[in-house]
Amino acid sequence: MLFIKTNGDHLQGLSPEKQQAHVQKIGKYIGDLMEAGKLKGAQPLEMKGKTIHGKDGAFKDGPFNESKEVIVGYFHILAENLDEAIKIAKANPVFDNEEATIEIRPIKQMDGIN
C-alpha cells in the first residue's frame, strides 16, 4: 500500500493549466500501472476527517497531527517485493511539483481476513 503525503491539498496552489497537466500525468501513471497489472485501487482522500486516539476504551478525537503533512491519497499496488514497490512509488508524478512523501507499507496477509 502506498500512502501519499503532502503539505495539504497540493493542487490548490496550482493554476488550472498546471492542475490539468498534473491530473493527466497521474492518469498516465495509473494507466501504466493498470496495464502492467500492478494496480488494485487508487483514490485521493478528502482534506477533512478526524483522527481518534484511545487507550482503555477512552477515545479523544482531533487532528493530533504534529506536522503539516497529511495523507492525501493511496495506491493499492501489487509488487513482487519492497524494491519493486519503491520503484513504482518513485515514478509517481506527485514528486514533480511538490515536496511529497510516499509511505510504502506491505499489507500483512492473515488467514480468515479478506
Secondary structure, 3 states (H helix, E strand, C coil): CEEEEECCCCCCCCCHHHHHHHHHHHHHHHHHHHHCCCEEEEEECCCCCCEEEEECCEEEEECCCCCCCEEEEEEEECCCCHHHHHHHHHCCCHHHHCCCEEEECCCCCCCCCC
